[in-house]
Amino acid sequence: MTYKRYIQKFAWLLIVLNYVIQRSLPKLFPQPSMFREIFVRALLFAITFGIVYLISGRRVFSYFDKETAGAFKALEAMIFPLFVLSVILIVTYLHDGEHFVEGWQKQLLQYTLLFFFVGLMEEMSYRVLVNDALLTSFGSRKHIFVFVAVFSALFFGFVHVRGSSLDSAIKILNALLKVISAGLIGTLFLLTFWAKRNIFGCMLVHMLYDLLPSIPKCLFEDMGTLNVEYVLDGELGKVSLVAYAIQILWALHLLKGLWKKEGKNIDFAALKKEYEVHS
């Protein structure tokens, strides 16, 4: 069996390998710090890039080349409400007489770098690797693109709630709605990747999607290291349920528009042929 045939047969296992690495690598750097958070994400991106290169070869470089602006434009509606929210919060802080926190420049730079590498790592892991591995191994199967989309969405949603305590009804609902909302957002990125064959534009939008809500706090509060909880309880849990429900409705609206604008023009037959492995 040739190298390419081995890759074709076992590419899907590389998704499992990459997930194990992502769970294990942070444990090698137990001391919490912003440098650690940035370094681990950057290293995970480099590892995932290498794994995708094993599957797709030099094609992976093309995902960062043409149509970056087109991919960004296709997704820009995602970040507009967050930009408006960020501006409103900054104006509110200023109206309340708050002053910029000491060292806000360093804090803003750190979080910009962090979310840049989060975007790189997550798009490479949950869109590119999942897509390339599953299409390489199972591209001949009927409805493979539906399978890739569903798997990618559920996988992306799951990693946002893994390890969370589910000891109350509100927490369970939080986890369920977070999986759905994250999955729908991930599907927007995947659909754009299929349409534009570019992931860098998706990564930039992903970065801004995470960064914009954090900018006001970076300017006016001591943020410390990254500590995000997606599954909440009590009154905060009820508020987050409303927020997740709004995110779901907004993501469904965006998906409908993206499918009409870009999805219907995707040549899935040609896309499937791109991943065929020949001896």
C-alpha positions in Angstrom: 0.0 0.0 0.0 1.4 3.4 -1.0 1.8 6.3 1.3 -1.1 8.1 -0.3 -3.3 5.1 0.2 -2.4 4.9 3.9 -3.3 8.5 4.2 -6.6 8.0 2.5 -7.5 5.1 4.7 -6.4 6.5 8.0 -6.7 10.3 7.6 -9.8 10.4 9.9 -7.6 9.0 12.7 -5.5 12.2 12.5 -8.6 14.1 13.8 -8.4 11.9 16.9 -4.7 12.3 17.2 -4.9 16.1 17.0 -7.7 16.2 19.7 -5.5 14.1 22.0 -2.6 16.5 21.4 -4.8 19.5 22.1 -6.0 18.0 25.4 -2.5 16.9 26.5 -0.2 19.7 25.4 -1.5 22.4 27.8 -0.7 20.1 30.7 3.0 20.4 29.9 2.8 24.1 30.8 0.7 24.1 34.1 1.7 27.6 35.2 -1.1 30.0 34.1 0.0 33.1 32.3 -0.9 35.1 29.2 2.4 34.0 27.6 1.5 30.4 28.2 -2.0 30.8 26.7 -0.6 32.5 23.5 2.3 30.0 23.2 0.2 26.9 23.6 -2.3 28.1 20.9 0.5 29.0 18.5 2.1 25.6 19.0 -1.2 23.8 18.6 -1.8 25.7 15.3 1.7 24.7 14.0 1.1 21.0 14.9 -2.4 21.0 13.3 -0.9 22.7 10.2 1.6 19.9 10.0 -1.0 17.2 10.3 -3.1 18.8 7.5 0.0 19.0 5.4 0.4 15.2 5.8 -3.1 14.8 4.4 -3.3 17.5 1.7 0.3 18.4 0.9 1.0 21.8 -0.6 -2.7 22.4 -1.1 -2.8 23.6 2.5 -0.8 26.7 1.6 -3.5 27.7 -1.0 -6.0 28.1 1.9 -4.1 31.1 3.0 -3.6 32.7 -0.4 -6.4 33.8 -2.7 -9.9 35.0 -1.7 -8.9 36.1 1.8 -10.9 39.4 1.3 -13.8 37.4 -0.2 -14.0 35.1 2.8 -13.8 38.0 5.2 -16.5 39.9 3.4 -18.8 36.9 3.3 -18.6 36.7 7.1 -18.4 40.4 8.1 -22.0 40.5 9.2 -21.0 38.3 12.1 -18.9 40.9 13.7 -20.8 44.1 13.0 -23.2 43.7 16.1 -20.1 42.9 18.3 -18.4 46.0 17.0 -21.5 48.1 17.9 -21.7 46.5 21.3 -18.0 47.1 22.0 -18.4 50.8 21.1 -21.5 51.1 23.3 -19.6 49.6 26.3 -16.6 51.8 25.8 -18.9 54.9 25.7 -20.6 53.6 28.9 -17.3 53.2 30.7 -16.3 56.8 29.8 -19.7 58.2 30.7 -19.4 56.6 34.1 -16.1 58.4 34.6 -13.9 55.3 34.3 -10.2 55.8 33.3 -8.1 53.5 31.2 -6.5 50.8 33.4 -2.7 50.9 33.9 -1.0 48.8 31.3 -4.1 48.7 29.0 -1.8 48.8 25.9 0.0 45.6 26.9 -3.2 43.9 27.9 -4.9 44.8 24.6 -1.9 43.5 22.7 -1.8 40.3 24.6 -5.5 39.5 24.0 -5.2 40.5 20.3 -2.3 38.0 20.0 -4.2 35.4 22.0 -7.4 35.5 19.9 -5.4 35.7 16.7 -3.8 32.3 17.5 -7.1 31.0 18.9 -8.7 31.8 15.5 -5.8 30.2 13.6 -5.8 27.0 15.8 -9.6 26.5 15.9 -10.2 27.1 12.2 -7.3 24.8 11.3 -8.5 22.1 13.7 -12.3 22.2 13.4 -12.7 23.3 9.8 -9.6 22.5 7.7 -8.5 19.3 9.4 -12.0 17.9 9.8 -12.9 18.7 6.2 -9.6 17.4 4.6 -9.4 14.3 6.7 -13.1 13.2 6.2 -13.2 14.0 2.5 -9.9 12.2 2.0 -11.1 9.1 3.8 -14.8 9.1 2.9 -15.1 11.4 0.0 -16.8 8.8 -2.2 -19.7 8.4 0.3 -23.1 9.8 -0.5 -24.0 13.0 1.4 -20.4 13.3 2.7 -20.6 17.1 2.9 -23.7 16.9 5.1 -21.7 14.5 7.4 -18.7 16.8 7.4 -20.8 19.8 8.3 -22.7 18.0 11.1 -19.5 16.4 12.5 -17.6 19.7 12.4 -20.5 21.6 14.1 -21.0 19.1 16.9 -17.2 18.7 17.5 -16.7 22.4 17.7 -19.7 22.8 20.0 -18.5 20.0 22.2 -15.0 21.4 22.8 -16.6 24.6 24.2 -18.5 22.7 27.0 -16.2 19.7 27.7 -15.3 19.4 31.3 -18.2 21.6 32.5 -20.3 20.5 35.4 -23.8 19.6 34.5 -25.4 19.3 37.9 -28.4 21.5 37.3 -31.1 22.0 34.7 -29.9 25.5 33.9 -26.3 24.2 33.4 -27.6 21.4 31.1 -29.6 23.9 29.0 -26.6 26.2 28.9 -24.4 23.4 27.6 -27.0 22.4 25.0 -27.6 25.9 23.7 -23.8 26.6 23.7 -23.2 23.5 21.6 -25.9 24.6 19.1 -24.7 28.2 18.9 -21.0 27.3 18.5 -21.9 24.6 16.0 -23.9 27.1 13.9 -21.1 29.7 14.0 -18.7 26.9 13.0 -20.9 26.0 10.1 -20.8 29.6 8.8 -17.0 29.3 8.8 -17.1 25.9 7.1 -19.5 27.0 4.4 -17.3 30.0 3.6 -14.3 27.8 3.5 -16.0 25.6 0.9 -17.2 28.6 -1.1 -14.0 30.6 -1.1 -11.3 27.8 -0.6 -9.7 30.2 1.9 -9.4 29.8 5.6 -7.3 32.9 6.5 -10.3 35.2 6.1 -12.3 32.9 8.3 -9.5 33.0 10.9 -9.5 36.9 10.9 -13.3 37.0 11.4 -13.0 34.4 14.2 -10.3 36.5 15.9 -12.5 39.6 15.8 -15.6 37.7 16.9 -13.7 36.7 20.1 -11.7 39.9 20.5 -14.3 42.7 20.1 -16.4 41.8 23.2 -13.2 41.8 25.3 -11.8 45.2 24.1 -13.8 47.3 26.6 -12.6 45.2 29.6 -9.0 45.3 28.2 -9.2 49.1 28.3 -10.9 49.6 31.7 -10.3 46.5 33.8 -7.5 44.2 34.9 -8.3 41.1 32.9 -5.6 38.8 34.1 -5.3 35.4 32.3 -8.0 34.0 30.1 -10.8 32.3 32.1 -14.0 31.7 30.2 -17.0 29.8 31.5 -19.6 28.9 28.9 -21.8 26.8 31.2 -23.3 28.9 34.0 -25.8 28.5 36.8 -28.2 30.7 38.8 -29.1 34.2 37.6 -26.0 34.4 35.3 -27.1 31.0 33.8 -30.5 32.4 33.0 -28.9 35.5 31.3 -26.6 33.3 29.3 -29.5 31.2 28.1 -31.1 34.3 26.6 -27.7 35.3 25.1 -27.3 31.8 23.5 -30.8 31.8 22.2 -30.2 35.2 20.5 -26.9 33.9 19.1 -28.7 30.9 17.6 -31.3 33.0 15.9 -28.7 35.4 14.6 -26.5 32.5 13.3 -29.5 30.9 11.6 -30.3 34.2 9.9 -26.7 34.5 8.7 -26.6 30.9 7.5 -29.7 31.4 5.4 -28.2 34.5 3.8 -24.8 32.9 3.3 -26.3 29.9 1.7 -28.3 32.0 -0.8 -25.3 34.2 -1.6 -22.5 31.6 -1.6 -23.7 28.1 -0.8 -25.8 27.6 -3.9 -22.8 28.3 -6.1 -20.5 25.7 -4.5 -19.5 23.0 -7.0 -19.6 20.1 -4.6 -18.7 17.5 -7.3 -15.5 19.4 -8.1 -14.7 19.9 -4.4 -15.1 16.1 -3.8 -12.8 15.4 -6.8 -10.2 17.7 -5.3 -9.7 15.3 -2.5 -9.5 12.1 -4.5 -6.4 10.0 -3.8 -4.7 8.2 -6.7 -2.1 5.6 -6.5 
